[in-house]
């Protein structure tokens, strides 16, 4: 939220992010994703433990116009392979 950039937006096991930090980090990552070709109809696999990085990545993928595909870090390798290949 632009009106309260110093307010806490995310509280996670690995720390906290303010709205300003969340916006800055997700926008920076979104620019990298767009430069790498992510856009509408792009699916981006995200394999993160729950935390601030996961929230930033989700916001960045959505801001880039793509869709995110959650992959649980503890998934069996065969399942990860199937999800990535689909």
PyMOL commands that set and color helices and strands:
alter all, ss='L'
color gray80, all
select helices_A, chain A and resi 2-4+19-35+52-63+77-85
alter helices_A, ss='H'
color red, helices_A
select strands_A, chain A and resi 8-12+15-18+43-46+67-70
alter strands_A, ss='S'
color yellow, strands_A
deselect
rebuild
show_as cartoon
